[in-house]
Amino acid sequence: MSCTSGCATRDHSSYADCLRNKRSRVGWAAEARGLDATGQKRWQGEIDAYRSAVAQGMDPDTSQMSSVRQAEAWSNQTGIAYTHENATEHRTNQALERI
């Protein structure tokens, strides 16, 4: 008898037979090597945030979360939807006002 330690019946002819009977499955277990679903969830969150920003009229520099958050913060501070052109024009106008 060579069953697994958690076998309820302990009547299998081999260890492999016992495992087959338990219907063991391989799951997402290698998170340290990036083989779990965390990366996919993070990427999907970035894409969703980017789509939301674009729907609000912004044009973040990249689809990375940091760029999207910077665009949102700039838009909230200035009241203008962020685009590279708007940001450049806004900085230019502020510089001209200081002269």
N, CA, C and O atoms as a printed pandas DataFrame, in Angstrom:
     atom_number atom_name residue_name chain_id  residue_number  x_coord  y_coord  z_coord
0              1         N          MET        A               1    0.857   -1.176    0.000
1              2        CA          MET        A               1    0.000    0.000    0.000
2              3         C          MET        A               1    0.901    1.235    0.000
3              4         O          MET        A               1    1.671    1.449    0.936
4              5         N          SER        A               2    0.800    2.035   -1.042
5              6        CA          SER        A               2    1.631    3.229   -1.146
6              7         C          SER        A               2    0.781    4.444   -1.494
7              8         O          SER        A               2    1.065    5.154   -2.459
8              9         N          CYS        A               3   -0.229    4.673   -0.729
9             10        CA          CYS        A               3   -1.129    5.803   -0.950
10            11         C          CYS        A               3   -0.525    7.091   -0.391
11            12         O          CYS        A               3    0.459    7.069    0.348
12            13         N          THR        A               4   -1.139    8.205   -0.762
13            14        CA          THR        A               4   -0.737    9.496   -0.208
14            15         C          THR        A               4   -1.182    9.586    1.243
15            16         O          THR        A               4   -2.041    8.827    1.693
16            17         N          SER        A               5   -0.585   10.527    1.968
17            18        CA          SER        A               5   -0.913   10.640    3.394
18            19         C          SER        A               5   -2.362   11.063    3.633
19            20         O          SER        A               5   -2.921   10.773    4.690
20            21         N          GLY        A               6   -2.971   11.739    2.672
21            22        CA          GLY        A               6   -4.345   12.197    2.852
22            23         C          GLY        A               6   -5.397   11.292    2.243
23            24         O          GLY        A               6   -6.561   11.680    2.139
24            25         N          CYS        A               7   -5.011   10.099    1.843
25            26        CA          CYS        A               7   -5.946    9.186    1.199
26            27         C          CYS        A               7   -6.955    8.643    2.218
27            28         O          CYS        A               7   -6.583    8.200    3.304
28            29         N          ALA        A               8   -8.213    8.686    1.852
29            30        CA          ALA        A               8   -9.261    8.231    2.766
30            31         C          ALA        A               8   -9.426    6.715    2.758
31            32         O          ALA        A               8   -9.739    6.113    3.786
32            33         N          THR        A               9   -9.213    6.098    1.593
33            34        CA          THR        A               9   -9.481    4.658    1.501
34            35         C          THR        A               9   -8.247    3.791    1.714
35            36         O          THR        A               9   -8.366    2.678    2.226
36            37         N          ARG        A              10   -7.080    4.264    1.340
37            38        CA          ARG        A              10   -5.802    3.549    1.475
38            39         C          ARG        A              10   -5.848    2.149    0.849
39            40         O          ARG        A              10   -5.331    1.186    1.416
40            41         N          ASP        A              11   -6.463    2.057   -0.304
41            42        CA          ASP        A              11   -6.563    0.753   -0.958
42            43         C          ASP        A              11   -6.062    0.773   -2.405
43            44         O          ASP        A              11   -6.415   -0.111   -3.186
44            45         N          HIS        A              12   -5.254    1.757   -2.772
45            46        CA          HIS        A              12   -4.768    1.869   -4.142
46            47         C          HIS        A              12   -3.505    1.036   -4.332
47            48         O          HIS        A              12   -2.720    0.844   -3.403
48            49         N          SER        A              13   -3.331    0.552   -5.544
49            50        CA          SER        A              13   -2.199   -0.327   -5.827
50            51         C          SER        A              13   -0.874    0.420   -5.935
51            52         O          SER        A              13    0.191   -0.169   -5.747
52            53         N          SER        A              14   -0.940    1.733   -6.242
53            54        CA          SER        A              14    0.293    2.510   -6.352
54            55         C          SER        A              14    0.022    3.957   -5.941
55            56         O          SER        A              14   -1.125    4.392   -5.834
56            57         N          TYR        A              15    1.108    4.679   -5.718
57            58        CA          TYR        A              15    1.010    6.096   -5.374
58            59         C          TYR        A              15    0.349    6.868   -6.519
59            60         O          TYR        A              15   -0.505    7.724   -6.289
60            61         N          ALA        A              16    0.752    6.556   -7.755
61            62        CA          ALA        A              16    0.178    7.222   -8.926
62            63         C          ALA        A              16   -1.317    6.940   -9.046
63            64         O          ALA        A              16   -2.093    7.835   -9.382
64            65         N          ASP        A              17   -1.721    5.714   -8.775
65            66        CA          ASP        A              17   -3.133    5.358   -8.820
66            67         C          ASP        A              17   -3.919    6.161   -7.784
67            68         O          ASP        A              17   -5.039    6.602   -8.044
68            69         N          CYS        A              18   -3.321    6.340   -6.617
69            70        CA          CYS        A              18   -3.967    7.133   -5.556
70            71         C          CYS        A              18   -4.141    8.586   -6.006
71            72         O          CYS        A              18   -5.204    9.175   -5.810
72            73         N          LEU        A              19   -3.089    9.165   -6.612
73            74        CA          LEU        A              19   -3.174   10.543   -7.100
74            75         C          LEU        A              19   -4.225   10.685   -8.195
75            76         O          LEU        A              19   -4.987   11.652   -8.201
76            77         N          ARG        A              20   -4.270    9.739   -9.114
77            78        CA          ARG        A              20   -5.280    9.790  -10.177
78            79         C          ARG        A              20   -6.688    9.758   -9.589
79            80         O          ARG        A              20   -7.581   10.455  -10.070
80            81         N          ASN        A              21   -6.882    8.956   -8.560
81            82        CA          ASN        A              21   -8.186    8.851   -7.929
82            83         C          ASN        A              21   -8.582   10.166   -7.246
83            84         O          ASN        A              21   -9.762   10.514   -7.200
84            85         N          LYS        A              22   -7.605   10.884   -6.724
85            86        CA          LYS        A              22   -7.887   12.168   -6.062
86            87         C          LYS        A              22   -8.191   13.276   -7.062
87            88         O          LYS        A              22   -8.692   14.338   -6.693
88            89         N          ARG        A              23   -7.882   13.019   -8.339
89            90        CA          ARG        A              23   -8.095   14.004   -9.401
90            91         C          ARG        A              23   -7.385   15.327   -9.095
91            92         O          ARG        A              23   -7.974   16.404   -9.193
92            93         N          SER        A              24   -6.130   15.219   -8.728
93            94        CA          SER        A              24   -5.319   16.403   -8.430
94            95         C          SER        A              24   -5.156   17.253   -9.684
95            96         O          SER        A              24   -5.068   16.726  -10.793
96            97         N          ARG        A              25   -5.117   18.544   -9.504
97            98        CA          ARG        A              25   -4.955   19.482  -10.614
98            99         C          ARG        A              25   -3.821   20.445  -10.279
99           100         O          ARG        A              25   -3.537   20.727   -9.115
100          101         N          VAL        A              26   -3.195   20.929  -11.320
101          102        CA          VAL        A              26   -2.158   21.937  -11.155
102          103         C          VAL        A              26   -2.829   23.292  -11.264
103          104         O          VAL        A              26   -3.574   23.547  -12.211
104          105         N          GLY        A              27   -2.570   24.159  -10.305
105          106        CA          GLY        A              27   -3.166   25.486  -10.316
106          107         C          GLY        A              27   -2.107   26.558  -10.452
107          108         O          GLY        A              27   -0.928   26.255  -10.638
108          109         N          TRP        A              28   -2.523   27.812  -10.361
109          110        CA          TRP        A              28   -1.589   28.932  -10.381
110          111         C          TRP        A              28   -0.830   28.913   -9.070
111          112         O          TRP        A              28   -1.371   29.273   -8.024
112          113         N          ALA        A              29    0.430   28.492   -9.127
113          114        CA          ALA        A              29    1.182   28.354   -7.895
114          115         C          ALA        A              29    2.550   29.009   -7.939
115          116         O          ALA        A              29    3.208   29.108   -6.903
116          117         N          ALA        A              30    2.989   29.447   -9.072
117          118        CA          ALA        A              30    4.345   29.971   -9.190
118          119         C          ALA        A              30    4.347   31.496   -9.221
119          120         O          ALA        A              30    4.902   32.091  -10.145
120          121         N          GLU        A              31    3.743   32.131   -8.235
121          122        CA          GLU        A              31    3.642   33.590   -8.241
122          123         C          GLU        A              31    4.993   34.277   -8.151
123          124         O          GLU        A              31    5.150   35.384   -8.665
124          125         N          ALA        A              32    5.974   33.648   -7.510
125          126        CA          ALA        A              32    7.301   34.256   -7.405
126          127         C          ALA        A              32    7.962   34.394   -8.767
127          128         O          ALA        A              32    8.785   35.288   -8.962
128          129         N          ARG        A              33    7.623   33.537   -9.699
129          130        CA          ARG        A              33    8.191   33.604  -11.043
130          131         C          ARG        A              33    7.263   34.313  -12.022
131          132         O          ARG        A              33    7.537   34.347  -13.221
132          133         N          GLY        A              34    6.177   34.876  -11.525
133          134        CA          GLY        A              34    5.265   35.605  -12.389
134          135         C          GLY        A              34    4.361   34.728  -13.222
135          136         O          GLY        A              34    3.850   35.173  -14.250
136          137         N          LEU        A              35    4.149   33.491  -12.807
137          138        CA          LEU        A              35    3.327   32.574  -13.595
138          139         C          LEU        A              35    1.896   32.480  -13.087
139          140         O          LEU        A              35    1.166   31.566  -13.470
140          141         N          ASP        A              36    1.489   33.394  -12.244
141          142        CA          ASP        A              36    0.101   33.374  -11.781
142          143         C          ASP        A              36   -0.694   34.444  -12.529
143          144         O          ASP        A              36   -0.181   35.048  -13.471
144          145         N          ALA        A              37   -1.901   34.677  -12.131
145          146        CA          ALA        A              37   -2.772   35.607  -12.853
146          147         C          ALA        A              37   -2.606   37.051  -12.397
147          148         O          ALA        A              37   -3.300   37.927  -12.913
148          149         N          THR        A              38   -1.716   37.334  -11.453
149          150        CA          THR        A              38   -1.552   38.687  -10.932
150          151         C          THR        A              38   -1.130   39.661  -12.025
151          152         O          THR        A              38   -1.676   40.761  -12.119
152          153         N          GLY        A              39   -0.178   39.275  -12.840
153          154        CA          GLY        A              39    0.277   40.151  -13.920
154          155         C          GLY        A              39   -0.826   40.473  -14.905
155          156         O          GLY        A              39   -0.951   41.610  -15.358
156          157         N          GLN        A              40   -1.615   39.485  -15.232
157          158        CA          GLN        A              40   -2.740   39.698  -16.153
158          159         C          GLN        A              40   -3.758   40.663  -15.551
159          160         O          GLN        A              40   -4.277   41.537  -16.245
160          161         N          LYS        A              41   -4.041   40.503  -14.258
161          162        CA          LYS        A              41   -5.005   41.395  -13.596
162          163         C          LYS        A              41   -4.473   42.828  -13.558
163          164         O          LYS        A              41   -5.229   43.776  -13.771
164          165         N          ARG        A              42   -3.171   42.987  -13.287
165          166        CA          ARG        A              42   -2.563   44.317  -13.250
166          167         C          ARG        A              42   -2.639   44.970  -14.630
167          168         O          ARG        A              42   -2.988   46.144  -14.753
168          169         N          TRP        A              43   -2.310   44.195  -15.665
169          170        CA          TRP        A              43   -2.344   44.716  -17.026
170          171         C          TRP        A              43   -3.764   45.125  -17.406
171          172         O          TRP        A              43   -3.971   46.183  -18.001
172          173         N          GLN        A              44   -4.739   44.288  -17.063
173          174        CA          GLN        A              44   -6.134   44.610  -17.385
174          175         C          GLN        A              44   -6.581   45.871  -16.650
175          176         O          GLN        A              44   -7.328   46.678  -17.203
176          177         N          GLY        A              45   -6.129   46.045  -15.410
177          178        CA          GLY        A              45   -6.458   47.258  -14.667
178          179         C          GLY        A              45   -5.889   48.506  -15.325
179          180         O          GLY        A              45   -6.547   49.546  -15.366
180          181         N          GLU        A              46   -4.656   48.405  -15.844
181          182        CA          GLU        A              46   -4.043   49.536  -16.544
182          183         C          GLU        A              46   -4.814   49.869  -17.813
183          184         O          GLU        A              46   -5.057   51.039  -18.110
184          185         N          ILE        A              47   -5.194   48.845  -18.556
185          186        CA          ILE        A              47   -5.945   49.072  -19.795
186          187         C          ILE        A              47   -7.306   49.708  -19.485
187          188         O          ILE        A              47   -7.734   50.626  -20.186
188          189         N          ASP        A              48   -7.976   49.231  -18.451
189          190        CA          ASP        A              48   -9.274   49.802  -18.070
190          191         C          ASP        A              48   -9.136   51.267  -17.659
191          192         O          ASP        A              48   -9.966   52.097  -18.029
192          193         N          ALA        A              49   -8.081   51.587  -16.888
193          194        CA          ALA        A              49   -7.855   52.972  -16.463
194          195         C          ALA        A              49   -7.551   53.861  -17.669
195          196         O          ALA        A              49   -8.035   54.990  -17.747
196          197         N          TYR        A              50   -6.751   53.354  -18.607
197          198        CA          TYR        A              50   -6.426   54.113  -19.818
198          199         C          TYR        A              50   -7.685   54.388  -20.634
199          200         O          TYR        A              50   -7.905   55.512  -21.086
200          201         N          ARG        A              51   -8.511   53.358  -20.821
201          202        CA          ARG        A              51   -9.760   53.539  -21.580
202          203         C          ARG        A              51  -10.664   54.568  -20.918
203          204         O          ARG        A              51  -11.295   55.377  -21.599
204          205         N          SER        A              52  -10.727   54.538  -19.599
205          206        CA          SER        A              52  -11.544   55.498  -18.866
206          207         C          SER        A              52  -11.026   56.922  -19.075
207          208         O          SER        A              52  -11.806   57.852  -19.280
208          209         N          ALA        A              53   -9.704   57.080  -19.021
209          210        CA          ALA        A              53   -9.113   58.405  -19.225
210          211         C          ALA        A              53   -9.395   58.914  -20.638
211          212         O          ALA        A              53   -9.732   60.085  -20.814
212          213         N          VAL        A              54   -9.264   58.060  -21.633
213          214        CA          VAL        A              54   -9.530   58.453  -23.020
214          215         C          VAL        A              54  -11.003   58.820  -23.188
215          216         O          VAL        A              54  -11.331   59.769  -23.901
216          217         N          ALA        A              55  -11.881   58.078  -22.538
217          218        CA          ALA        A              55  -13.318   58.375  -22.617
218          219         C          ALA        A              55  -13.640   59.734  -22.006
219          220         O          ALA        A              55  -14.638   60.357  -22.368
220          221         N          GLN        A              56  -12.798   60.196  -21.080
221          222        CA          GLN        A              56  -13.001   61.507  -20.449
222          223         C          GLN        A              56  -12.309   62.628  -21.222
223          224         O          GLN        A              56  -12.317   63.780  -20.787
224          225         N          GLY        A              57  -11.710   62.294  -22.371
225          226        CA          GLY        A              57  -11.092   63.307  -23.213
226          227         C          GLY        A              57   -9.596   63.460  -23.012
227          228         O          GLY        A              57   -8.975   64.287  -23.680
228          229         N          MET        A              58   -9.004   62.698  -22.124
229          230        CA          MET        A              58   -7.569   62.786  -21.882
230          231         C          MET        A              58   -6.816   61.921  -22.879
231          232         O          MET        A              58   -7.382   61.015  -23.491
232          233         N          ASP        A              59   -5.541   62.213  -23.028
233          234        CA          ASP        A              59   -4.663   61.408  -23.878
234          235         C          ASP        A              59   -3.354   61.186  -23.119
235          236         O          ASP        A              59   -2.363   61.864  -23.386
236          237         N          PRO        A              60   -3.344   60.232  -22.167
237          238        CA          PRO        A              60   -2.123   59.975  -21.400
238          239         C          PRO        A              60   -0.963   59.608  -22.318
239          240         O          PRO        A              60   -1.174   59.078  -23.408
240          241         N          ASP        A              61    0.270   59.893  -21.873
241          242        CA          ASP        A              61    1.455   59.626  -22.689
242          243         C          ASP        A              61    1.616   58.138  -22.993
243          244         O          ASP        A              61    2.019   57.778  -24.099
244          245         N          THR        A              62    1.308   57.270  -22.032
245          246        CA          THR        A              62    1.371   55.826  -22.232
246          247         C          THR        A              62    0.146   55.200  -21.565
247          248         O          THR        A              62   -0.644   55.898  -20.930
248          249         N          SER        A              63   -0.006   53.890  -21.713
249          250        CA          SER        A              63   -1.114   53.201  -21.049
250          251         C          SER        A              63   -0.725   52.700  -19.667
251          252         O          SER        A              63   -1.532   52.051  -19.000
252          253         N          GLN        A              64    0.502   52.991  -19.219
253          254        CA          GLN        A              64    0.920   52.571  -17.882
254          255         C          GLN        A              64    0.166   53.367  -16.825
255          256         O          GLN        A              64   -0.179   54.531  -17.027
256          257         N          MET        A              65   -0.084   52.711  -15.692
257          258        CA          MET        A              65   -0.888   53.314  -14.641
258          259         C          MET        A              65   -0.312   54.647  -14.179
259          260         O          MET        A              65   -1.068   55.582  -13.914
260          261         N          SER        A              66    1.018   54.753  -14.077
261          262        CA          SER        A              66    1.620   56.002  -13.607
262          263         C          SER        A              66    1.312   57.158  -14.565
263          264         O          SER        A              66    1.034   58.267  -14.110
264          265         N          SER        A              67    1.356   56.923  -15.868
265          266        CA          SER        A              67    1.034   57.967  -16.850
266          267         C          SER        A              67   -0.435   58.353  -16.787
267          268         O          SER        A              67   -0.780   59.530  -16.886
268          269         N          VAL        A              68   -1.290   57.366  -16.625
269          270        CA          VAL        A              68   -2.725   57.638  -16.540
270          271         C          VAL        A              68   -3.025   58.458  -15.288
271          272         O          VAL        A              68   -3.791   59.421  -15.348
272          273         N          ARG        A              69   -2.431   58.086  -14.157
273          274        CA          ARG        A              69   -2.664   58.826  -12.910
274          275         C          ARG        A              69   -2.119   60.258  -13.001
275          276         O          ARG        A              69   -2.735   61.193  -12.490
276          277         N          GLN        A              70   -0.963   60.423  -13.655
277          278        CA          GLN        A              70   -0.417   61.779  -13.836
278          279         C          GLN        A              70   -1.335   62.626  -14.703
279          280         O          GLN        A              70   -1.552   63.804  -14.419
280          281         N          ALA        A              71   -1.871   62.031  -15.757
281          282        CA          ALA        A              71   -2.796   62.754  -16.629
282          283         C          ALA        A              71   -4.066   63.144  -15.871
283          284         O          ALA        A              71   -4.572   64.255  -16.031
284          285         N          GLU        A              72   -4.576   62.232  -15.050
285          286        CA          GLU        A              72   -5.767   62.528  -14.251
286          287         C          GLU        A              72   -5.487   63.641  -13.243
287          288         O          GLU        A              72   -6.306   64.544  -13.073
288          289         N          ALA        A              73   -4.340   63.582  -12.578
289          290        CA          ALA        A              73   -3.986   64.603  -11.595
290          291         C          ALA        A              73   -3.833   65.969  -12.267
291          292         O          ALA        A              73   -4.317   66.975  -11.748
292          293         N          TRP        A              74   -3.160   66.006  -13.421
293          294        CA          TRP        A              74   -2.981   67.262  -14.145
294          295         C          TRP        A              74   -4.328   67.818  -14.573
295          296         O          TRP        A              74   -4.573   69.018  -14.446
296          297         N          SER        A              75   -5.199   66.960  -15.075
297          298        CA          SER        A              75   -6.524   67.398  -15.518
298          299         C          SER        A              75   -7.350   67.946  -14.355
299          300         O          SER        A              75   -8.035   68.959  -14.494
300          301         N          ASN        A              76   -7.279   67.270  -13.215
301          302        CA          ASN        A              76   -8.016   67.742  -12.043
302          303         C          ASN        A              76   -7.472   69.079  -11.537
303          304         O          ASN        A              76   -8.238   69.926  -11.076
304          305         N          GLN        A              77   -6.169   69.268  -11.621
305          306        CA          GLN        A              77   -5.547   70.495  -11.127
306          307         C          GLN        A              77   -5.842   71.687  -12.039
307          308         O          GLN        A              77   -6.098   72.791  -11.559
308          309         N          THR        A              78   -5.806   71.464  -13.347
309          310        CA          THR        A              78   -5.964   72.573  -14.296
310          311         C          THR        A              78   -7.388   72.740  -14.798
311          312         O          THR        A              78   -7.758   73.822  -15.254
312          313         N          GLY        A              79   -8.182   71.701  -14.723
313          314        CA          GLY        A              79   -9.536   71.766  -15.262
314          315         C          GLY        A              79   -9.581   71.569  -16.772
315          316         O          GLY        A              79  -10.619   71.787  -17.399
316          317         N          ILE        A              80   -8.462   71.159  -17.356
317          318        CA          ILE        A              80   -8.360   70.918  -18.796
318          319         C          ILE        A              80   -8.010   69.445  -18.995
319          320         O          ILE        A              80   -7.176   68.899  -18.273
320          321         N          ALA        A              81   -8.643   68.809  -19.967
321          322        CA          ALA        A              81   -8.314   67.416  -20.247
322          323         C          ALA        A              81   -6.860   67.327  -20.718
323          324         O          ALA        A              81   -6.445   68.073  -21.604
324          325         N          TYR        A              82   -6.091   66.414  -20.123
325          326        CA          TYR        A              82   -4.673   66.297  -20.439
326          327         C          TYR        A              82   -4.442   65.725  -21.824
327          328         O          TYR        A              82   -4.958   64.664  -22.177
328          329         N          THR        A              83   -3.660   66.448  -22.594
329          330        CA          THR        A              83   -3.017   65.933  -23.798
330          331         C          THR        A              83   -1.630   66.548  -23.781
331          332         O          THR        A              83   -1.401   67.532  -23.078
332          333         N          HIS        A              84   -0.715   65.994  -24.529
333          334        CA          HIS        A              84    0.640   66.543  -24.537
334          335         C          HIS        A              84    0.621   68.000  -25.004
335          336         O          HIS        A              84    1.325   68.848  -24.456
336          337         N          GLU        A              85   -0.184   68.273  -26.011
337          338        CA          GLU        A              85   -0.286   69.637  -26.543
338          339         C          GLU        A              85   -0.854   70.595  -25.503
339          340         O          GLU        A              85   -0.339   71.699  -25.327
340          341         N          ASN        A              86   -1.935   70.171  -24.799
341          342        CA          ASN        A              86   -2.525   71.025  -23.769
342          343         C          ASN        A              86   -1.534   71.308  -22.653
343          344         O          ASN        A              86   -1.456   72.434  -22.160
344          345         N          ALA        A              87   -0.785   70.306  -22.257
345          346        CA          ALA        A              87    0.183   70.481  -21.175
346          347         C          ALA        A              87    1.283   71.452  -21.594
347          348         O          ALA        A              87    1.685   72.314  -20.812
348          349         N          THR        A              88    1.773   71.310  -22.833
349          350        CA          THR        A              88    2.820   72.208  -23.327
350          351         C          THR        A              88    2.309   73.635  -23.422
351          352         O          THR        A              88    2.988   74.572  -23.003
352          353         N          GLU        A              89    1.119   73.800  -23.969
353          354        CA          GLU        A              89    0.530   75.137  -24.090
354          355         C          GLU        A              89    0.292   75.752  -22.713
355          356         O          GLU        A              89    0.534   76.943  -22.513
356          357         N          HIS        A              90   -0.175   74.952  -21.776
357          358        CA          HIS        A              90   -0.435   75.450  -20.423
358          359         C          HIS        A              90    0.865   75.926  -19.760
359          360         O          HIS        A              90    0.897   76.986  -19.135
360          361         N          ARG        A              91    1.940   75.130  -19.903
361          362        CA          ARG        A              91    3.236   75.534  -19.326
362          363         C          ARG        A              91    3.757   76.805  -19.988
363          364         O          ARG        A              91    4.316   77.674  -19.320
364          365         N          THR        A              92    3.573   76.909  -21.295
365          366        CA          THR        A              92    4.025   78.100  -22.018
366          367         C          THR        A              92    3.264   79.326  -21.541
367          368         O          THR        A              92    3.864   80.372  -21.290
368          369         N          ASN        A              93    1.955   79.207  -21.415
369          370        CA          ASN        A              93    1.144   80.337  -20.938
370          371         C          ASN        A              93    1.524   80.753  -19.528
371          372         O          ASN        A              93    1.582   81.943  -19.220
372          373         N          GLN        A              94    1.782   79.778  -18.677
373          374        CA          GLN        A              94    2.185   80.109  -17.301
374          375         C          GLN        A              94    3.523   80.825  -17.304
375          376         O          GLN        A              94    3.716   81.776  -16.547
376          377         N          ALA        A              95    4.448   80.384  -18.143
377          378        CA          ALA        A              95    5.756   81.042  -18.225
378          379         C          ALA        A              95    5.615   82.465  -18.745
379          380         O          ALA        A              95    6.284   83.370  -18.247
380          381         N          LEU        A              96    4.755   82.680  -19.737
381          382        CA          LEU        A              96    4.548   84.022  -20.273
382          383         C          LEU        A              96    3.891   84.949  -19.264
383          384         O          LEU        A              96    4.161   86.150  -19.252
384          385         N          GLU        A              97    3.022   84.394  -18.413
385          386        CA          GLU        A              97    2.367   85.218  -17.391
386          387         C          GLU        A              97    3.374   85.684  -16.339
387          388         O          GLU        A              97    3.179   86.732  -15.723
388          389         N          ARG        A              98    4.422   84.935  -16.132
389          390        CA          ARG        A              98    5.422   85.313  -15.125
390          391         C          ARG        A              98    6.338   86.427  -15.632
391          392         O          ARG        A              98    7.028   87.068  -14.839
392          393         N          ILE        A              99    6.348   86.662  -16.940
393          394        CA          ILE        A              99    7.247   87.669  -17.491
394          395         C          ILE        A              99    6.673   89.051  -17.293
395          396         O          ILE        A              99    7.289   90.039  -17.694
